[in-house]
Amino acid sequence: PDCLLLQFLSYLRACDRLLKQGYEEGQVEEAMEMFQYSEKKAAEFLHLLAQFNDMGFQQNEIKEVLLLCGNQREKALEELMMK
């Protein structure tokens, strides 16, 4: 049981750090789940999601492409531009 509690507290701290960077709660939770609670991968995903969103791409397309491309910025941008 202690192990689960520690994992949960670690998850909450990671979410808190991502929220403090300005990401929305729903997006943070979704990203953490998509990347099996890896804060680093979730942070990369959220950063690229925001970047591509600012460029005018649709959020659902961005998510799909980032997952397919494994958060590789250049590859994802190429895919988005071809759509």
DSSP file (Angstrom, degrees, kcal/mol; ACC not computed):
  #  RESIDUE AA STRUCTURE BP1 BP2  ACC     N-H-->O    O-->H-N    N-H-->O    O-->H-N    TCO  KAPPA ALPHA  PHI   PSI    X-CA   Y-CA   Z-CA
    1    1 A P     >        0   0    0      0, 0.0     4,-2.1     0, 0.0     5,-0.2   0.000 360.0 360.0 360.0 -37.5    0.0    0.0    0.0
    2    2 A D  H  >  +     0   0    0      1,-0.2     4,-2.5     2,-0.2     5,-0.2   0.884 360.0  55.4 -60.5 -37.9    2.8    2.4    0.8
    3    3 A C  H  > S+     0   0    0      1,-0.2     4,-2.3     2,-0.2    -1,-0.2   0.909 107.6  48.0 -62.1 -43.8    4.2    2.0   -2.8
    4    4 A L  H  > S+     0   0    0      2,-0.2     4,-2.4     1,-0.2    -1,-0.2   0.894 111.0  51.3 -64.4 -40.0    0.8    3.0   -4.3
    5    5 A L  H  X S+     0   0    0     -4,-2.1     4,-2.6     2,-0.2    -2,-0.2   0.917 110.2  48.9 -63.6 -43.3    0.6    6.0   -2.1
    6    6 A L  H  X S+     0   0    0     -4,-2.5     4,-2.3     2,-0.2    -2,-0.2   0.899 111.3  49.9 -63.8 -40.6    4.1    7.1   -3.1
    7    7 A Q  H  X S+     0   0    0     -4,-2.3     4,-2.3     2,-0.2    -2,-0.2   0.910 111.7  48.6 -63.0 -41.7    3.2    6.6   -6.8
    8    8 A F  H  X S+     0   0    0     -4,-2.4     4,-2.5     2,-0.2    -2,-0.2   0.912 111.5  48.5 -65.9 -42.9    0.1    8.7   -6.3
    9    9 A L  H  X S+     0   0    0     -4,-2.6     4,-2.4     2,-0.2    -1,-0.2   0.889 111.0  51.2 -64.5 -38.1    1.9   11.5   -4.5
   10   10 A S  H  X S+     0   0    0     -4,-2.3     4,-2.3     2,-0.2    -1,-0.2   0.907 109.9  50.1 -63.6 -42.1    4.5   11.5   -7.2
   11   11 A Y  H  X S+     0   0    0     -4,-2.3     4,-2.6     2,-0.2    -2,-0.2   0.920 110.5  49.5 -61.1 -45.6    1.8   11.7   -9.8
   12   12 A L  H  X S+     0   0    0     -4,-2.5     4,-2.5     1,-0.2    -2,-0.2   0.901 110.9  49.3 -63.7 -40.7    0.2   14.7   -8.0
   13   13 A R  H  X S+     0   0    0     -4,-2.4     4,-2.4     2,-0.2    -1,-0.2   0.913 111.5  49.4 -64.3 -41.6    3.5   16.5   -7.7
   14   14 A A  H  X S+     0   0    0     -4,-2.3     4,-2.2     2,-0.2    -2,-0.2   0.930 112.0  47.9 -63.0 -45.1    4.1   16.0  -11.4
   15   15 A C  H  X S+     0   0    0     -4,-2.6     4,-2.7     1,-0.2    -2,-0.2   0.913 110.5  52.6 -60.5 -42.8    0.7   17.3  -12.3
   16   16 A D  H  X S+     0   0    0     -4,-2.5     4,-2.1     1,-0.2    -1,-0.2   0.910 108.3  49.8 -61.2 -43.5    1.2   20.3  -10.0
   17   17 A R  H  X S+     0   0    0     -4,-2.4     4,-0.6     1,-0.2    -1,-0.2   0.911 112.7  47.3 -62.3 -41.7    4.5   21.2  -11.7
   18   18 A L  H ><>S+     0   0    0     -4,-2.2     5,-1.4     1,-0.2     3,-0.7   0.887 110.4  52.2 -68.2 -38.5    2.8   21.0  -15.2
   19   19 A L  H ><5S+     0   0    0     -4,-2.7     3,-1.9     1,-0.2    -1,-0.2   0.887 104.2  57.1 -63.5 -37.8   -0.2   23.0  -14.0
   20   20 A K  H 3<5S+     0   0    0     -4,-2.1    -1,-0.2     1,-0.3    -2,-0.2   0.697  97.1  63.3 -67.6 -17.7    2.2   25.7  -12.7
   21   21 A Q  T <<5S-     0   0    0     -3,-0.7    -1,-0.3    -4,-0.6    -2,-0.2   0.486 126.2-101.1 -83.1  -2.9    3.6   25.9  -16.3
   22   22 A G  T < 5S+     0   0    0     -3,-1.9    -3,-0.2     1,-0.3     2,-0.2   0.498  74.1 141.0 102.0   4.6    0.2   27.1  -17.4
   23   23 A Y      < -     0   0    0     -5,-1.4    -1,-0.3     1,-0.1     2,-0.1  -0.500  57.0-102.6 -80.7 152.6   -1.3   24.0  -18.9
   24   24 A E     >  -     0   0    0     -2,-0.2     4,-2.4     1,-0.1     5,-0.2  -0.423  25.5-121.4 -74.3 147.5   -5.0   23.2  -18.4
   25   25 A E  H  > S+     0   0    0      1,-0.2     4,-2.6     2,-0.2     5,-0.2   0.896 110.7  50.4 -56.5 -46.3   -5.8   20.5  -15.8
   26   26 A G  H  > S+     0   0    0      1,-0.2     4,-2.3     2,-0.2    -1,-0.2   0.890 111.8  48.1 -61.4 -40.3   -7.7   18.3  -18.2
   27   27 A Q  H  > S+     0   0    0      2,-0.2     4,-2.7     1,-0.2    -1,-0.2   0.891 110.8  51.3 -67.4 -39.8   -4.8   18.4  -20.7
   28   28 A V  H  X S+     0   0    0     -4,-2.4     4,-2.6     2,-0.2    -2,-0.2   0.941 112.1  45.8 -62.6 -48.0   -2.3   17.6  -18.0
   29   29 A E  H  X S+     0   0    0     -4,-2.6     4,-2.0     1,-0.2    -2,-0.2   0.915 114.4  48.4 -62.5 -43.3   -4.3   14.6  -16.7
   30   30 A E  H  X S+     0   0    0     -4,-2.3     4,-2.7    -5,-0.2    -2,-0.2   0.926 112.7  47.8 -62.9 -45.5   -4.8   13.3  -20.3
   31   31 A A  H  X S+     0   0    0     -4,-2.7     4,-1.9     1,-0.2     7,-0.2   0.905 110.2  52.1 -63.8 -42.0   -1.1   13.7  -21.2
   32   32 A M  H  <>S+     0   0    0     -4,-2.6     5,-4.0    -5,-0.2     6,-0.4   0.901 113.0  45.2 -62.2 -39.9    0.0   12.0  -18.0
   33   33 A E  H ><5S+     0   0    0     -4,-2.0     3,-1.6     3,-0.2    -2,-0.2   0.918 110.2  53.6 -68.3 -43.4   -2.3    9.0  -18.8
   34   34 A M  H 3<5S+     0   0    0     -4,-2.7    -2,-0.2     1,-0.3    -1,-0.2   0.839 114.4  41.7 -61.1 -33.7   -1.2    8.8  -22.4
   35   35 A F  T ><5S-     0   0    0     -4,-1.9     3,-1.7    -5,-0.2    -1,-0.3  -0.044 117.8-107.2-108.0  31.1    2.5    8.6  -21.5
   36   36 A Q  T < 5S-     0   0    0     -3,-1.6    -3,-0.2     1,-0.3     3,-0.1   0.846  77.1 -54.3  46.5  44.6    2.0    6.2  -18.5
   37   37 A Y  T 3 <S+     0   0    0     -5,-4.0     2,-0.9     1,-0.2    -1,-0.3   0.702  91.1 151.0  68.4  24.3    2.7    9.0  -16.0
   38   38 A S    <>  -     0   0    0     -3,-1.7     4,-2.5    -6,-0.4    -1,-0.2  -0.788  30.9-163.3 -85.1 110.2    6.0   10.1  -17.4
   39   39 A E  H  > S+     0   0    0     -2,-0.9     4,-2.7     1,-0.2     5,-0.2   0.895  87.0  54.1 -61.2 -40.3    6.2   13.7  -16.5
   40   40 A K  H  > S+     0   0    0      2,-0.2     4,-2.2     1,-0.2    -1,-0.2   0.942 112.4  41.6 -61.2 -49.5    9.0   14.3  -19.1
   41   41 A K  H  > S+     0   0    0      1,-0.2     4,-2.4     2,-0.2    -1,-0.2   0.882 115.0  51.3 -67.8 -37.6    7.0   12.9  -22.0
   42   42 A A  H  X S+     0   0    0     -4,-2.5     4,-2.7     2,-0.2    -1,-0.2   0.907 110.0  50.1 -64.4 -41.1    3.8   14.6  -20.9
   43   43 A A  H  X S+     0   0    0     -4,-2.7     4,-2.4    -5,-0.2    -2,-0.2   0.913 110.7  49.1 -64.1 -43.1    5.6   17.9  -20.6
   44   44 A E  H  X S+     0   0    0     -4,-2.2     4,-2.5     2,-0.2     5,-0.2   0.938 112.8  48.5 -59.3 -46.8    7.1   17.5  -24.2
   45   45 A F  H  X S+     0   0    0     -4,-2.4     4,-2.8     1,-0.2    -2,-0.2   0.928 112.5  47.0 -60.0 -48.0    3.6   16.6  -25.5
   46   46 A L  H  X S+     0   0    0     -4,-2.7     4,-2.3     2,-0.2    -1,-0.2   0.883 111.8  51.4 -64.4 -38.7    1.9   19.6  -23.8
   47   47 A H  H  X S+     0   0    0     -4,-2.4     4,-2.3     2,-0.2    -1,-0.2   0.940 114.3  42.3 -63.1 -47.8    4.6   22.0  -25.0
   48   48 A L  H  X S+     0   0    0     -4,-2.5     4,-3.0     2,-0.2     5,-0.3   0.879 111.5  55.9 -67.8 -37.6    4.3   20.8  -28.6
   49   49 A L  H  X S+     0   0    0     -4,-2.8     4,-2.0    -5,-0.2    -1,-0.2   0.932 110.9  44.4 -58.7 -46.5    0.5   20.8  -28.4
   50   50 A A  H  X S+     0   0    0     -4,-2.3     4,-2.3     2,-0.2    -2,-0.2   0.910 113.7  51.1 -64.6 -43.0    0.6   24.5  -27.3
   51   51 A Q  H  X S+     0   0    0     -4,-2.3     4,-1.0     1,-0.2    -2,-0.2   0.945 114.2  41.6 -60.3 -50.5    3.1   25.4  -30.0
   52   52 A F  H  <>S+     0   0    0     -4,-3.0     5,-2.0     1,-0.2     4,-0.3   0.832 111.6  56.6 -69.6 -31.6    1.2   23.8  -32.8
   53   53 A N  H ><5S+     0   0    0     -4,-2.0     3,-1.6    -5,-0.3    -1,-0.2   0.915 104.7  52.6 -62.9 -43.1   -2.1   25.1  -31.5
   54   54 A D  H 3<5S+     0   0    0     -4,-2.3    -1,-0.2     1,-0.3    -2,-0.2   0.772 102.8  59.5 -63.5 -26.2   -0.6   28.6  -31.7
   55   55 A M  T 3<5S-     0   0    0     -4,-1.0    -1,-0.3    -5,-0.2    -2,-0.2   0.553 124.8-104.0 -80.0  -7.4    0.3   27.9  -35.3
   56   56 A G  T < 5S+     0   0    0     -3,-1.6    -3,-0.2    -4,-0.3    -2,-0.1   0.506  71.6 142.5 101.4   4.5   -3.4   27.3  -36.0
   57   57 A F      < -     0   0    0     -5,-2.0    -1,-0.3     1,-0.1     2,-0.2  -0.452  58.6 -99.2 -77.4 154.7   -3.6   23.6  -36.2
   58   58 A Q     >  -     0   0    0      1,-0.1     4,-2.4    -2,-0.1     3,-0.3  -0.535  25.6-131.4 -75.9 136.8   -6.6   21.7  -34.8
   59   59 A Q  H  > S+     0   0    0      1,-0.2     4,-2.5    -2,-0.2     5,-0.2   0.864 104.8  51.5 -59.1 -40.9   -6.1   20.2  -31.4
   60   60 A N  H  > S+     0   0    0      1,-0.2     4,-1.9     2,-0.2    -1,-0.2   0.885 112.1  47.5 -66.4 -35.9   -7.4   16.8  -32.2
   61   61 A E  H  > S+     0   0    0     -3,-0.3     4,-2.5     2,-0.2     5,-0.2   0.896 110.8  52.2 -68.4 -40.4   -5.2   16.5  -35.2
   62   62 A I  H  X S+     0   0    0     -4,-2.4     4,-2.9     2,-0.2     5,-0.2   0.941 109.4  48.9 -60.8 -48.2   -2.2   17.7  -33.2
   63   63 A K  H  X S+     0   0    0     -4,-2.5     4,-2.2     1,-0.2     5,-0.2   0.929 112.3  48.5 -57.8 -47.3   -2.8   15.0  -30.5
   64   64 A E  H  X S+     0   0    0     -4,-1.9     4,-2.3     1,-0.2    -1,-0.2   0.932 114.3  44.8 -59.2 -48.6   -3.1   12.3  -33.1
   65   65 A V  H  X S+     0   0    0     -4,-2.5     4,-2.5     1,-0.2    -1,-0.2   0.895 111.4  52.5 -66.7 -41.5    0.1   13.3  -35.0
   66   66 A L  H  X>S+     0   0    0     -4,-2.9     5,-2.4    -5,-0.2     4,-0.6   0.897 110.9  48.0 -62.8 -39.2    2.1   13.8  -31.8
   67   67 A L  H ><5S+     0   0    0     -4,-2.2     3,-0.7    -5,-0.2    -2,-0.2   0.929 113.7  46.9 -65.6 -44.2    1.2   10.3  -30.6
   68   68 A L  H 3<5S+     0   0    0     -4,-2.3    -2,-0.2     1,-0.2    -1,-0.2   0.867 117.8  42.5 -64.2 -36.4    2.0    8.8  -34.0
   69   69 A C  H ><5S-     0   0    0     -4,-2.5     3,-0.9    -5,-0.2    -1,-0.2   0.396 108.5-120.9 -93.8   2.2    5.3   10.6  -34.2
   70   70 A G  T <<5 -     0   0    0     -3,-0.7    -3,-0.2    -4,-0.6     3,-0.1   0.892  69.6 -57.4  60.4  41.2    6.3   10.0  -30.6
   71   71 A N  T 3 <S+     0   0    0     -5,-2.4     2,-0.9     1,-0.2    -1,-0.2   0.686  90.0 154.2  64.6  20.3    6.6   13.8  -29.8
   72   72 A Q    <>  -     0   0    0     -3,-0.9     4,-2.7    -6,-0.3     5,-0.2  -0.724  33.2-155.1 -82.8 111.3    9.1   14.4  -32.6
   73   73 A R  H  > S+     0   0    0     -2,-0.9     4,-2.8     1,-0.2     5,-0.2   0.908  85.9  43.2 -55.3 -54.4    8.6   18.0  -33.4
   74   74 A E  H  > S+     0   0    0      1,-0.2     4,-2.3     2,-0.2    -1,-0.2   0.916 116.6  46.9 -63.3 -44.0    9.9   18.1  -37.0
   75   75 A K  H  > S+     0   0    0      1,-0.2     4,-2.2     2,-0.2    -1,-0.2   0.912 114.1  48.4 -63.7 -42.8    8.2   14.9  -38.0
   76   76 A A  H  X S+     0   0    0     -4,-2.7     4,-2.6     2,-0.2    -2,-0.2   0.907 110.4  50.8 -65.0 -42.3    4.9   16.0  -36.4
   77   77 A L  H  X S+     0   0    0     -4,-2.8     4,-2.3    -5,-0.2    -1,-0.2   0.908 109.4  51.5 -62.7 -42.0    5.0   19.4  -38.1
   78   78 A E  H  X S+     0   0    0     -4,-2.3     4,-1.4    -5,-0.2    -1,-0.2   0.933 111.0  47.9 -58.0 -47.8    5.6   17.8  -41.4
   79   79 A E  H  X S+     0   0    0     -4,-2.2     4,-0.8     1,-0.2     3,-0.2   0.904 111.6  49.9 -61.0 -43.6    2.6   15.5  -40.9
   80   80 A L  H >< S+     0   0    0     -4,-2.6     3,-0.6     1,-0.2    -1,-0.2   0.882 108.5  52.4 -64.0 -38.8    0.4   18.4  -39.8
   81   81 A M  H 3< S+     0   0    0     -4,-2.3    -1,-0.2     1,-0.2    -2,-0.2   0.786 106.1  54.9 -69.7 -26.4    1.4   20.5  -42.9
   82   82 A M  H 3<        0   0    0     -4,-1.4    -1,-0.2    -3,-0.2    -2,-0.2   0.680 360.0 360.0 -79.8 -17.1    0.5   17.6  -45.2
   83   83 A K    <<        0   0    0     -4,-0.8    -1,-0.2    -3,-0.6    -2,-0.2   0.488 360.0 360.0 -74.5 360.0   -3.1   17.4  -43.8
